[in-house]
């Protein structure tokens, strides 16, 4: 397992405590640390067996941190010390339900085309997060961005979230990167996470590249976790807003790369910059 830590506090304790009931197998958890200042990752590695601290060298972002953790695990895999087929990536603010990891493994073994398998994700209030979604297009992405807050049930958000079916096992365009069981073969085939994404949409990009490479992303509701979302970014919301919009532009621009699509890219860049500026101004007024 790899989790990227950035001053996770008590969330990390609950994350690690939940592993015992999540699987009957032993676990090795790499804490790919992006510059924590609270000492929680170092303390966990010192006090717990099966937990290793890996300093990444700075706040590299989620995808780069995950890739660093995967590189750390790859040597152990090649030495035959860990499972050769799968590893799990997860946020440290996750708590696994009983048997969750074993359910993810069972699902992945039944479906050899699955590059990634994701669980049902509950919010702390018990509601289900729509974690298995369609890949955003310019159409549904723009519609979702413009209307999701003022018109939650709009057709573009519904198409993007695919929230109407969170009880059945199914394939999806992408799965939330907050918790993913990943097949090593597929991860290596697509080159892991794209490190241009500092934060946000790196999981969307990974899921889309899995699909383009001929693999599936499978939602497995038999596995369940709870996710306290946003703890690492809640105190840096103004800094994260530009990162979110930059990631959205990178994702669409990569998929609209033909010369004749340049006007669409220009319009998209201008629109996202304007939306980011408006969101930042609104955040400042609310403080």
Backbone bond lengths (Angstrom), bond angles and torsions (degrees), N, CA, C in turn:
res aa  C-N    CA-C-N  psi(-1)  N-CA   C-N-CA  omega(-1)  CA-C   N-CA-C  phi
1 X - - - 1.455 - - 1.516 109.39 -
2 X 1.334 114.48 146.30 1.462 121.01 173.63 1.521 107.82 -126.87
3 X 1.316 116.42 132.84 1.452 120.69 169.79 1.519 108.01 -132.15
4 X 1.324 116.41 138.61 1.464 121.47 179.09 1.519 108.35 -94.14
5 X 1.319 116.06 123.54 1.456 120.50 -176.47 1.521 111.20 -109.65
6 X 1.328 114.35 144.95 1.469 122.35 176.99 1.524 106.38 -150.48
7 X 1.330 114.99 83.00 1.465 122.48 -174.98 1.528 111.40 51.43
8 X 1.343 117.71 63.61 1.468 121.25 -173.58 1.511 115.39 -78.41
9 X 1.347 118.23 -14.19 1.454 120.47 177.95 1.523 113.22 58.96
10 X 1.336 115.79 -140.87 1.467 121.04 -176.77 1.524 113.13 -71.49
11 X 1.330 116.89 -16.01 1.466 118.49 176.68 1.524 110.64 -57.46
12 X 1.322 116.08 -39.96 1.463 119.94 -177.94 1.527 111.28 -63.85
13 X 1.311 117.08 -38.53 1.471 120.52 177.63 1.521 110.78 -60.61
14 X 1.333 116.67 -46.27 1.466 120.08 -179.61 1.526 111.09 -66.98
15 X 1.311 116.89 -37.28 1.459 121.52 176.28 1.524 111.11 -58.52
16 X 1.321 116.08 -51.99 1.466 120.22 -177.66 1.522 111.76 -68.87
17 X 1.330 117.55 -36.90 1.467 120.40 178.07 1.528 111.87 -62.12
18 X 1.332 117.10 -31.57 1.464 120.37 -175.47 1.523 113.24 -77.16
19 X 1.322 118.17 -11.12 1.462 120.50 -176.01 1.521 112.49 -67.89
20 X 1.308 117.76 -34.75 1.470 120.81 -174.43 1.523 111.98 -58.43
21 X 1.333 116.83 -39.24 1.466 119.89 -179.31 1.520 112.71 -88.14
22 X 1.337 117.06 -9.93 1.463 120.74 -174.86 1.519 112.96 -83.02
23 X 1.336 117.46 -20.08 1.454 120.76 -177.86 1.517 110.24 -154.28
24 X 1.315 115.05 150.77 1.463 120.34 175.15 1.518 110.93 -87.24
25 X 1.319 116.62 -5.27 1.451 121.14 -178.52 1.526 110.53 -94.23
26 X 1.307 115.98 162.02 1.458 119.75 172.21 1.520 109.63 -73.25
27 X 1.306 116.34 156.16 1.465 120.65 -179.70 1.523 110.58 -128.04
28 X 1.318 115.28 147.69 1.460 123.26 169.65 1.516 106.27 -121.36
29 X 1.318 116.16 118.28 1.460 121.51 -176.47 1.521 109.66 -112.83
30 X 1.326 115.76 121.04 1.460 122.02 176.21 1.524 108.05 -96.12
31 X 1.321 116.33 123.30 1.457 122.24 175.98 1.520 107.34 -94.73
32 X 1.331 116.41 94.78 1.463 121.25 178.32 1.523 106.85 -79.86
33 X 1.326 115.96 101.25 1.460 120.19 -167.89 1.519 111.56 -95.37
34 X 1.332 115.24 124.83 1.461 122.84 -177.29 1.521 113.27 -96.27
35 X 1.323 116.72 32.03 1.457 119.34 175.47 1.511 114.53 101.78
36 X 1.326 117.48 39.15 1.468 120.94 178.02 1.520 110.74 -60.38
37 X 1.331 115.19 147.59 1.471 120.28 176.66 1.523 111.72 -117.21
38 X 1.348 116.99 0.12 1.467 119.01 -175.98 1.523 113.19 -95.39
39 X 1.335 118.46 -5.24 1.463 121.75 178.38 1.514 115.05 75.88
40 X 1.330 118.17 -1.62 1.469 120.52 -175.54 1.532 112.77 -64.47
41 X 1.337 120.11 -44.82 1.465 118.57 -179.84 1.529 113.21 -63.59
42 X 1.341 116.99 -43.47 1.467 120.01 179.38 1.524 111.02 -61.89
43 X 1.341 116.26 -42.51 1.466 120.13 -179.67 1.526 110.87 -63.74
44 X 1.334 117.38 -40.80 1.462 120.44 -179.73 1.525 111.05 -63.79
45 X 1.322 116.97 -41.37 1.467 120.42 -179.73 1.518 111.56 -67.11
46 X 1.338 116.69 -32.80 1.462 120.24 -179.58 1.526 112.00 -74.82
47 X 1.329 116.57 -33.89 1.462 120.48 -171.57 1.519 114.43 -94.80
48 X 1.318 117.61 -19.58 1.466 120.27 -172.23 1.521 110.65 -117.49
49 X 1.318 115.64 138.64 1.457 119.60 171.41 1.525 108.29 -77.29
50 X 1.322 116.60 151.40 1.457 120.75 179.81 1.509 114.51 75.87
51 X 1.328 116.73 16.18 1.463 121.59 177.67 1.516 108.24 -128.60
52 X 1.336 116.91 127.30 1.460 121.52 -178.73 1.522 110.19 -124.05
53 X 1.320 115.64 136.65 1.462 122.55 178.55 1.524 109.43 -93.43
54 X 1.328 116.34 130.54 1.460 121.69 178.16 1.519 108.49 -130.41
55 X 1.318 117.19 109.48 1.465 120.95 176.35 1.525 108.90 -77.18
56 X 1.329 116.54 124.23 1.467 119.88 -178.28 1.523 112.58 -84.39
57 X 1.342 116.97 -14.33 1.454 119.99 179.01 1.512 114.46 103.35
58 X 1.313 117.75 1.13 1.461 120.81 179.49 1.508 110.71 153.83
59 X 1.328 116.32 -176.73 1.455 120.49 -179.50 1.530 108.66 -82.53
60 X 1.328 115.77 86.72 1.461 121.94 -173.36 1.520 113.32 -84.15
61 X 1.321 117.39 -12.88 1.445 120.12 -172.95 1.517 110.82 98.54
62 X 1.336 115.30 168.60 1.466 120.84 -173.16 1.519 112.39 -66.76
63 X 1.326 117.72 -53.72 1.462 120.76 -175.83 1.507 113.13 -62.18
64 X 1.324 116.67 -43.51 1.471 120.34 179.36 1.521 110.39 -64.87
65 X 1.336 116.85 -39.22 1.460 119.75 177.06 1.518 111.96 -63.64
66 X 1.326 116.70 -42.34 1.468 120.09 177.37 1.529 111.27 -63.32
67 X 1.314 117.21 -42.11 1.469 119.63 178.35 1.523 111.35 -62.41
68 X 1.339 116.24 -38.60 1.468 119.31 178.01 1.523 110.20 -63.02
69 X 1.334 116.59 -42.83 1.463 119.91 177.43 1.514 112.56 -63.75
70 X 1.331 116.62 -39.50 1.465 120.55 178.50 1.523 111.21 -65.01
71 X 1.322 116.77 -40.08 1.477 119.33 176.94 1.527 110.56 -62.34
72 X 1.324 115.90 -38.45 1.461 120.57 178.46 1.525 110.54 -63.17
73 X 1.329 116.27 -40.66 1.460 120.55 180.00 1.529 112.91 -74.30
74 X 1.328 116.72 -27.43 1.467 119.03 -173.71 1.527 111.78 -59.30
75 X 1.313 117.13 -38.68 1.467 120.04 178.96 1.528 110.54 -64.19
76 X 1.316 117.05 -38.45 1.471 120.98 177.88 1.525 110.25 -66.99
77 X 1.332 115.69 -37.32 1.461 120.14 177.86 1.525 110.84 -64.89
78 X 1.317 116.43 -45.87 1.459 120.16 -178.77 1.523 112.01 -64.96
79 X 1.330 115.85 -26.04 1.461 120.30 177.46 1.525 112.34 -84.61
80 X 1.338 116.87 -0.76 1.458 120.89 179.39 1.507 114.61 76.94
81 X 1.330 117.78 19.72 1.461 121.25 -176.43 1.522 113.07 -89.39
82 X 1.321 117.71 -18.30 1.464 121.12 -178.40 1.523 109.35 -133.64
83 X 1.331 115.55 171.54 1.462 121.64 -179.56 1.524 110.21 -54.61
84 X 1.332 118.49 126.22 1.464 120.67 -177.48 1.521 114.06 -79.56
85 X 1.350 117.16 -11.80 1.464 119.67 -174.16 1.514 114.23 -98.88
86 X 1.327 117.62 -40.06 1.459 120.56 -168.73 1.526 111.92 -134.61
87 X 1.325 114.41 152.12 1.460 120.20 163.41 1.523 107.45 -141.75
88 X 1.309 115.50 162.95 1.455 120.84 -174.48 1.512 109.70 -116.49
89 X 1.327 116.59 133.22 1.466 121.50 173.50 1.521 107.54 -109.95
90 X 1.317 116.44 138.84 1.459 119.04 -175.53 1.519 110.67 -155.59
91 X 1.322 115.62 151.33 1.451 121.05 169.21 1.527 108.99 -75.11
92 X 1.324 117.91 151.91 1.466 119.51 178.80 1.519 113.78 -79.00
93 X 1.351 117.75 -4.51 1.462 119.68 177.65 1.531 110.89 -98.56
94 X 1.325 115.01 26.65 1.463 123.21 176.69 1.522 109.51 -101.91
95 X 1.331 116.70 145.73 1.465 122.56 167.75 1.522 107.47 -122.66
96 X 1.326 116.30 125.74 1.460 121.42 -178.29 1.519 110.71 -81.81
97 X 1.326 116.16 138.25 1.447 120.92 172.43 1.517 110.67 -76.81
98 X 1.343 118.05 164.54 1.467 120.91 178.92 1.536 111.57 -56.44
99 X 1.317 115.55 128.18 1.456 121.08 177.24 1.513 115.35 74.01
100 X 1.331 119.16 7.22 1.464 121.27 -172.56 1.528 112.47 -61.46
101 X 1.323 117.21 -45.67 1.464 119.50 -177.92 1.523 110.65 -68.35
102 X 1.314 117.64 -40.20 1.466 119.97 177.76 1.527 111.34 -63.19
103 X 1.324 118.29 -36.08 1.465 121.20 176.48 1.526 110.85 -65.35
104 X 1.327 117.05 -41.16 1.466 119.96 177.70 1.528 111.00 -62.56
105 X 1.324 116.25 -42.22 1.470 120.36 178.51 1.523 111.50 -64.20
106 X 1.320 116.69 -42.17 1.467 120.16 -179.80 1.520 110.50 -63.08
107 X 1.310 116.53 -41.29 1.453 120.92 179.35 1.529 110.47 -64.41
108 X 1.321 117.17 -45.37 1.464 120.99 -178.85 1.519 111.63 -64.10
109 X 1.309 117.07 -36.49 1.471 119.91 -179.44 1.531 111.52 -72.01
110 X 1.324 116.73 -29.59 1.464 119.61 176.68 1.520 112.03 -72.40
111 X 1.345 116.34 -23.49 1.464 121.67 -171.90 1.526 109.88 -124.79
112 X 1.312 118.05 86.06 1.464 120.74 -175.79 1.522 114.28 -63.67
113 X 1.339 117.18 -15.12 1.468 119.21 177.62 1.525 112.32 -84.31
114 X 1.335 117.43 -4.92 1.466 120.86 -176.69 1.521 110.72 -77.76
115 X 1.317 116.08 117.65 1.460 120.69 173.03 1.516 111.05 -81.90
116 X 1.334 115.75 -34.24 1.462 121.08 -178.39 1.516 109.00 -142.35
117 X 1.322 115.96 142.14 1.464 122.48 176.84 1.526 107.34 -128.33
118 X 1.318 115.35 128.13 1.457 120.00 -177.86 1.515 112.39 -119.92
119 X 1.334 118.08 150.36 1.468 122.52 -176.36 1.523 112.89 -88.85
120 X 1.327 115.11 171.41 1.468 120.61 165.29 1.526 107.20 -68.85
121 X 1.323 116.80 133.35 1.461 121.39 -177.20 1.525 109.38 -114.78
122 X 1.312 115.80 121.00 1.461 120.53 175.63 1.520 109.92 -101.60
123 X 1.319 114.34 140.92 1.457 121.07 171.55 1.530 107.93 -76.20
124 X 1.329 118.26 162.67 1.466 119.83 177.98 1.522 113.75 -56.79
125 X 1.346 118.29 -24.96 1.463 120.51 178.85 1.528 112.68 -84.73
126 X 1.340 117.30 2.10 1.458 121.49 177.69 1.512 114.83 95.70
127 X 1.335 118.28 -12.07 1.454 120.84 179.61 1.524 110.27 -72.41
128 X 1.325 115.98 156.85 1.463 121.54 -178.08 1.522 109.65 -94.46
129 X 1.311 115.46 128.15 1.462 120.98 178.42 1.529 109.16 -83.77
130 X 1.347 118.54 132.95 1.473 120.84 -179.66 1.528 110.97 -75.15
131 X 1.317 115.54 83.79 1.465 121.85 -169.57 1.514 114.61 -92.70
132 X 1.333 118.00 -5.69 1.466 121.96 179.70 1.519 107.27 -117.35
133 X 1.317 116.59 104.73 1.458 120.29 -167.92 1.526 112.42 -126.22
134 X 1.324 114.10 168.28 1.454 120.71 172.12 1.531 108.94 -76.87
135 X 1.312 116.01 154.06 1.457 120.16 174.32 1.529 108.02 -68.90
136 X 1.337 118.43 130.08 1.463 119.40 -177.86 1.526 111.84 -68.82
137 X 1.315 115.72 133.39 1.451 122.27 171.36 1.526 107.96 -100.66
138 X 1.321 116.81 174.08 1.461 118.67 175.54 1.526 109.40 -59.72
139 X 1.338 116.81 -41.06 1.459 120.15 -177.14 1.508 113.42 -65.06
140 X 1.357 117.30 -58.85 1.461 117.50 -176.94 1.524 111.64 -73.38
141 X 1.359 117.27 -26.44 1.459 119.76 177.94 1.519 111.92 -67.04
142 X 1.342 116.90 -45.13 1.464 120.47 178.97 1.531 110.37 -66.68
143 X 1.339 116.38 -44.19 1.458 119.38 179.29 1.515 112.21 -60.66
144 X 1.337 116.07 -42.96 1.466 120.34 178.05 1.520 110.72 -62.94
145 X 1.347 116.81 -45.00 1.462 120.49 -177.98 1.523 111.73 -63.20
146 X 1.328 117.64 -38.55 1.459 121.09 -176.01 1.522 113.46 -78.55
147 X 1.349 117.30 -36.41 1.460 119.56 -167.24 1.527 115.54 -115.86
148 X 1.359 118.30 -7.02 1.468 119.04 -172.07 1.526 113.01 -60.31
149 X 1.329 117.56 -33.69 1.473 119.22 -177.61 1.523 112.01 -83.03
150 X 1.327 117.13 -37.27 1.459 119.28 -175.44 1.529 112.06 -91.96
151 X 1.337 116.99 -19.16 1.463 121.66 -179.01 1.527 107.77 -144.40
152 X 1.340 117.34 75.46 1.472 121.00 -172.38 1.518 114.35 -56.49
153 X 1.323 117.81 -31.06 1.452 120.02 -177.09 1.513 114.55 -90.98
154 X 1.326 117.45 17.51 1.466 119.76 -176.75 1.539 111.00 -63.26
155 X 1.328 117.96 153.09 1.471 120.75 -174.28 1.519 114.22 -64.79
156 X 1.335 117.81 -28.39 1.466 119.65 -179.02 1.533 110.36 -71.75
157 X 1.326 116.71 -41.29 1.464 119.90 177.17 1.521 110.98 -66.95
158 X 1.339 117.35 -38.91 1.460 119.85 178.56 1.527 110.91 -62.82
159 X 1.331 116.30 -42.27 1.471 119.83 179.78 1.519 111.02 -65.44
160 X 1.325 116.69 -37.80 1.458 120.74 -178.22 1.528 111.76 -73.02
161 X 1.314 116.69 -44.60 1.466 120.22 -174.78 1.524 113.75 -77.84
162 X 1.317 116.97 -27.22 1.458 121.11 -174.90 1.534 110.70 48.90
163 X 1.328 116.11 39.50 1.464 121.28 -170.64 1.520 112.99 -77.14
164 X 1.333 117.32 -5.76 1.453 118.03 -174.75 1.520 113.32 -74.59
165 X 1.342 118.31 -13.20 1.463 119.89 -175.90 1.521 109.59 -135.61
166 X 1.326 116.20 86.37 1.454 120.71 179.16 1.524 111.38 -114.29
167 X 1.329 116.98 15.52 1.456 121.22 179.14 1.521 113.49 -108.73
168 X 1.324 117.58 -16.55 1.465 121.25 -175.56 1.523 111.19 -108.03
169 X 1.326 115.35 142.75 1.465 120.10 172.70 1.528 108.32 -65.80
170 X 1.330 117.05 131.92 1.457 120.10 -176.08 1.517 110.15 -162.38
171 X 1.327 115.59 166.71 1.453 120.27 172.99 1.521 109.03 -86.80
172 X 1.324 115.21 157.97 1.457 121.10 179.78 1.522 108.50 -144.95
173 X 1.323 115.32 164.63 1.462 119.51 176.61 1.513 112.01 -66.83
174 X 1.342 115.46 -37.58 1.460 120.45 176.23 1.520 108.59 -158.74
175 X 1.331 114.49 162.75 1.465 122.59 -178.32 1.523 109.05 -126.48
176 X 1.303 115.66 150.01 1.463 119.93 179.65 1.523 111.43 -58.27
177 X 1.334 115.59 130.17 1.461 121.07 178.17 1.507 113.84 -75.07
178 X 1.334 118.21 1.45 1.465 119.67 178.23 1.516 111.48 -65.67
179 X 1.347 117.40 -23.59 1.467 121.64 175.51 1.520 108.56 -162.11
180 X 1.318 116.55 115.81 1.464 122.20 -177.90 1.519 109.89 -142.38
181 X 1.320 116.38 130.37 1.451 120.61 166.06 1.527 106.53 -88.73
182 X 1.322 116.83 124.45 1.466 122.02 -171.88 1.523 109.95 -118.56
183 X 1.325 115.93 137.97 1.462 121.89 175.22 1.532 108.64 -83.92
184 X 1.326 115.95 123.20 1.461 120.64 -177.50 1.529 111.79 -52.42
185 X 1.317 116.67 -45.58 1.461 121.29 -177.21 1.523 111.47 -55.56
186 X 1.319 116.49 -45.23 1.456 121.36 -178.64 1.529 110.94 -71.19
187 X 1.332 116.96 -41.89 1.463 121.46 179.82 1.527 110.22 -59.22
188 X 1.329 116.48 -44.20 1.460 120.46 179.02 1.533 111.23 -69.16
189 X 1.333 116.45 -34.66 1.468 119.89 -177.70 1.522 112.20 -63.99
190 X 1.338 117.54 -33.34 1.467 120.01 -178.51 1.528 112.34 -100.48
191 X 1.336 117.42 0.17 1.457 120.33 177.44 1.507 115.17 82.04
192 X 1.342 117.30 20.60 1.463 120.20 176.96 1.520 112.41 72.39
193 X 1.327 115.30 -159.83 1.463 120.73 178.68 1.526 110.08 -71.17
194 X 1.313 115.92 145.02 1.461 121.88 175.02 1.525 108.04 -78.57
195 X 1.320 116.89 115.51 1.464 120.90 -172.02 1.522 113.67 -78.68
196 X 1.327 117.95 -0.11 1.466 119.19 172.54 1.524 111.78 -70.07
197 X 1.333 116.33 -22.01 1.459 120.36 179.77 1.519 108.58 -86.45
198 X 1.319 116.22 111.45 1.466 119.02 178.64 1.526 110.41 -73.16
199 X 1.314 115.95 -44.11 1.463 121.95 -178.80 1.525 107.79 -157.97
200 X 1.313 116.71 138.94 1.457 124.27 177.73 1.533 111.94 80.90
201 X 1.322 114.63 138.21 1.453 126.36 175.68 1.527 114.74 68.97
202 X 1.338 118.07 -0.48 1.458 117.52 175.25 1.523 111.19 -65.68
203 X 1.335 116.56 -29.95 1.464 119.46 176.89 1.532 111.11 -75.97
204 X 1.328 117.17 -34.82 1.462 120.91 175.62 1.531 109.61 -62.53
205 X 1.318 114.87 -47.25 1.466 120.46 179.88 1.529 111.35 -61.57
206 X 1.333 116.83 -43.34 1.465 119.96 -179.66 1.525 110.50 -63.23
207 X 1.331 117.48 -45.92 1.458 120.56 179.86 1.514 112.14 -61.54
208 X 1.315 116.59 -40.92 1.458 120.42 179.11 1.524 111.13 -65.74
209 X 1.327 117.05 -40.06 1.468 119.77 178.85 1.523 111.51 -70.00
210 X 1.321 117.75 -32.75 1.469 119.55 172.79 1.536 110.06 -59.35
211 X 1.330 115.84 -47.52 1.463 119.92 -178.99 1.521 110.89 -62.33
212 X 1.315 117.26 -44.21 1.465 121.34 -179.71 1.523 111.72 -63.93
213 X 1.335 116.57 -25.93 1.464 120.81 178.59 1.529 111.98 -87.43
214 X 1.323 117.73 1.81 1.458 121.25 175.71 1.514 115.64 96.97
215 X 1.334 117.64 10.71 1.459 121.98 179.23 1.531 110.66 -102.46
216 X 1.324 115.21 173.59 1.462 121.72 177.47 1.520 110.90 -115.70
217 X 1.336 114.90 152.43 1.459 123.60 167.66 1.526 106.50 -107.93
218 X 1.318 117.50 121.03 1.462 121.21 -171.16 1.525 110.54 -117.40
219 X 1.319 114.82 126.02 1.463 121.86 175.13 1.520 108.43 -88.89
220 X 1.349 116.19 127.40 1.463 122.00 -174.19 1.529 109.07 -123.54
221 X 1.335 118.41 90.55 1.466 120.48 -175.82 1.525 114.20 -69.89
222 X 1.339 117.88 -12.29 1.467 119.20 176.49 1.520 111.27 -66.45
223 X 1.330 116.74 -23.75 1.467 121.80 174.38 1.527 108.01 -95.13
224 X 1.315 117.11 134.65 1.462 119.48 -175.22 1.528 110.91 -134.11
225 X 1.331 114.58 138.31 1.458 121.37 174.87 1.529 108.54 -132.69
226 X 1.324 115.41 165.43 1.459 122.22 169.60 1.520 107.67 -115.39
227 X 1.315 116.23 135.89 1.458 120.53 -176.11 1.518 109.96 -127.45
228 X 1.330 116.61 118.41 1.465 122.31 173.83 1.520 107.42 -88.04
229 X 1.308 116.75 86.74 1.458 121.16 -167.53 1.519 112.89 -69.87
230 X 1.330 114.57 145.15 1.452 121.40 165.67 1.506 117.10 83.92
231 X 1.344 118.52 9.70 1.463 117.10 -175.59 1.522 112.33 -63.94
232 X 1.334 117.90 -32.64 1.469 121.01 -176.23 1.514 112.52 -77.68
233 X 1.337 117.68 -18.45 1.463 120.08 -175.61 1.517 113.67 -113.65
234 X 1.341 118.15 -8.21 1.457 119.43 -172.16 1.525 112.66 -63.46
235 X 1.330 117.66 -28.13 1.462 120.22 178.91 1.525 112.76 -90.70
236 X 1.332 116.35 3.45 1.466 120.41 -178.09 1.521 109.96 -133.45
237 X 1.337 116.30 37.51 1.461 120.09 -171.50 1.519 112.37 -63.23
238 X 1.341 117.84 -36.85 1.459 119.14 -179.37 1.518 111.77 -67.85
239 X 1.333 117.14 -34.38 1.459 120.04 177.50 1.523 111.32 -74.09
240 X 1.323 116.88 -31.28 1.456 120.34 -176.80 1.522 113.15 -77.32
241 X 1.332 117.64 -26.00 1.460 119.69 -179.30 1.529 112.27 -60.35
242 X 1.341 119.47 -48.57 1.465 118.07 176.54 1.524 112.46 -62.15
243 X 1.335 117.41 -35.70 1.468 120.45 178.57 1.516 110.69 -62.99
244 X 1.332 116.60 -40.05 1.464 120.80 179.31 1.526 110.58 -62.82
245 X 1.311 116.55 -46.34 1.459 119.96 -178.08 1.528 111.61 -71.04
246 X 1.329 117.41 -34.20 1.469 119.94 176.17 1.522 110.60 -64.46
247 X 1.329 116.43 -39.33 1.463 119.89 178.07 1.529 110.91 -66.15
248 X 1.319 116.26 -40.16 1.465 119.69 178.96 1.525 110.22 -61.74
249 X 1.322 116.58 -40.23 1.465 118.88 178.73 1.525 110.79 -66.76
250 X 1.315 117.50 -45.92 1.465 120.52 -179.47 1.518 111.55 -58.14
251 X 1.328 115.91 -42.32 1.455 119.61 -178.33 1.524 111.16 -62.10
252 X 1.318 117.55 -49.58 1.459 120.13 -177.63 1.529 111.84 -72.28
253 X 1.327 117.10 -37.98 1.462 119.59 -178.38 1.525 111.21 -63.51
254 X 1.326 117.02 -36.22 1.464 120.56 176.92 1.521 111.43 -61.02
255 X 1.316 116.23 -31.91 1.461 120.94 -174.84 1.530 112.02 -98.25
256 X 1.318 115.69 0.57 1.469 122.77 175.26 1.525 108.21 -128.04
257 X 1.312 115.74 52.84 1.459 121.04 -168.12 1.527 115.06 -91.82
258 X 1.334 117.74 -6.17 1.472 119.80 -179.36 1.530 110.47 -66.48
259 X 1.320 116.50 152.50 1.468 119.79 -177.17 1.519 111.88 -59.69
260 X 1.365 115.49 -36.38 1.453 119.33 -176.42 1.529 112.59 -75.47
261 X 1.352 116.03 -8.84 1.465 119.67 176.38 1.524 112.89 -94.29
262 X 1.331 116.18 5.63 1.466 120.07 -179.25 1.527 112.79 -56.05
263 X 1.336 120.61 -42.84 1.480 118.90 178.61 1.529 113.11 -59.10
264 X 1.339 116.61 -35.09 1.464 119.49 177.80 1.525 109.56 -66.39
265 X 1.330 116.47 -41.95 1.474 119.71 178.90 1.524 110.83 -62.74
266 X 1.334 116.49 -42.59 1.468 119.70 179.62 1.529 111.03 -62.25
267 X 1.326 115.99 -44.94 1.463 119.45 -179.94 1.528 110.70 -64.87
268 X 1.326 116.08 -39.70 1.456 120.59 179.46 1.524 111.16 -63.92
269 X 1.328 116.54 -44.28 1.472 120.09 179.46 1.525 110.48 -61.26
270 X 1.342 116.72 -46.26 1.460 120.10 -178.11 1.527 110.96 -64.62
271 X 1.330 116.46 -42.54 1.455 119.98 -179.47 1.513 112.87 -64.76
272 X 1.329 116.58 -41.35 1.463 119.99 -179.69 1.528 111.45 -69.47
273 X 1.340 116.86 -36.87 1.471 118.80 176.65 1.521 110.72 -63.74
274 X 1.319 116.40 -41.55 1.464 120.19 179.67 1.525 110.41 -65.53
275 X 1.345 116.18 -41.63 1.458 119.24 179.68 1.522 111.16 -65.73
276 X 1.339 117.46 -39.93 1.463 120.55 177.95 1.521 111.07 -62.33
277 X 1.342 116.41 -43.77 1.462 120.28 179.92 1.523 110.75 -62.41
278 X 1.334 116.84 -41.51 1.465 120.32 179.41 1.523 111.07 -66.25
279 X 1.339 116.86 -39.97 1.462 120.36 179.72 1.518 111.52 -66.18
280 X 1.319 117.24 -39.41 1.469 121.41 177.96 1.521 110.56 -64.52
281 X 1.340 116.45 -44.02 1.474 120.20 179.31 1.513 110.80 -61.96
282 X 1.335 117.27 -40.46 1.455 120.86 178.35 1.527 111.65 -64.93
283 X 1.346 116.22 -39.02 1.455 120.49 178.40 1.530 111.01 -64.42
284 X 1.330 116.24 -41.35 1.466 119.87 -179.62 1.518 111.68 -64.91
285 X 1.348 116.21 -38.74 1.462 119.39 -179.99 1.521 111.90 -68.04
286 X 1.330 116.77 -27.79 1.462 120.30 -177.33 1.521 113.05 -84.57
287 X 1.350 117.19 -10.14 1.467 120.83 -178.70 1.525 109.69 -78.89
